[in-house]
Amino acid sequence: LLHCRGFCTALDQHHRGEDRALFPAIEAAHPELAPVLRALTEDHAMIDVLLTALAAAAEGGVPPEDLERHLDGVGAIMENHFAFEERQLLGVLEALALDADPRDVLGRL
């Protein structure tokens, strides 16, 4: 669970960095992507709720099968989120020139 907690913290910081710095930079350069960026930001909020529930379950000493259900939910959302993000933004990200510290944009991994 320690590794899970570390991953969840890193993922949260990564999403906060995207929402705070990366997505505004993309939207400034590509306003047509605003709906995509909103959907990704909404995903981040949903993932945050799932990670909070996972942490509460882990700290509450729930049975392993309950933890597994939480992990499966997070995993399913993350797979869809990453696939959508790559389909919609990969080309833009490859060409985007950001004048920012990568740790501020992507979180400390």
N, C-alpha and C positions, 0 to 999 in steps of 0.2 A: 504493500500500500504506500510505502514511502516513495517509491519510484512513480507511482500513479499521482501522488500529491505533487511531486516535482513537475511532472509533465503537465498536469492541470494548471499549475501556476504559470509555467512557461507559455502554455497555450493562451491563457487569459491575457498575459502581457503582450503576446503577439497580436491578438485581436484588438486590444486597446491601441496598440501602435498603428495598426492598419486604419482603424476608425479615426484616430487623431491626426495622423500625418499622411499616410499613403493614399487613402481614398480621396481626401480633399485635393491632393496633388493630381491624381488621375482625373478627377472631375473637372479641375481647372483646365487641363489639357484636352479632355474628351468629354464635354458636357452631355453628349449623347449616351454616355454610360451611366448617367445618374440613376436610372431604374435598377441597373445591375448592382451598383454600389449600395443602394438602399436595401436590396434583397440580401446582399452579403452582410450588411450591418444588422439586419433583422436575424439572420442566422447566428451572428455572434451573440446577440441577446438570448436567443433560444439555447445556444450551447452553454452560455453562462448559467442559465437556470438548471440545465442538466448537470453541469459540473458541481453546482452548489448542492443539488440533491444527492449526487454521488458522494460528495464529501460528508454530508450529514449522515448518509447511510453507513459509510465507513466508520465514522466516529461513533455512531449509535450501536455498533456491534450487531448489525443485521446478519442473517445467515448468508453463507457464501453464494447461494443461488440468487438471492436478492441483489447482491453486489454485481453478480454476473449480468443480471437484467439491466442494471444501470449502465454498466460498461458497454453492453450491446447497443443500448440506445445512443450513447455518446458516439460509439463507433459508426453506427449507421448514418447519423447526422454528419459526422466528419467526412465520411466517404463521399456523400452527396455534395457537401460544401466544397471540398477540394476539387472534385470533378467539375462542378459548375464554375468555380473560380478560375480553374485552368482553361476551360473552354472559352470563357468570356474575356479573360484578362491577360493570358499568357503573352500574346503578341504585343499588347500595350506595355506590359511590364518589361519586356525585353528591350523596348525602345525608350522607355521613360528615363529621363535624366533627373535624378533627385539630388538636390543639394541639402542632404541631411545625413546625420549619423545613422547608419543602418540599425543600431540598437534602439534608436528613438522610433524608427519606423516599424521594425519587425519584433521588437522586444528582445530581452536578453535570453538567448537560448543556451 
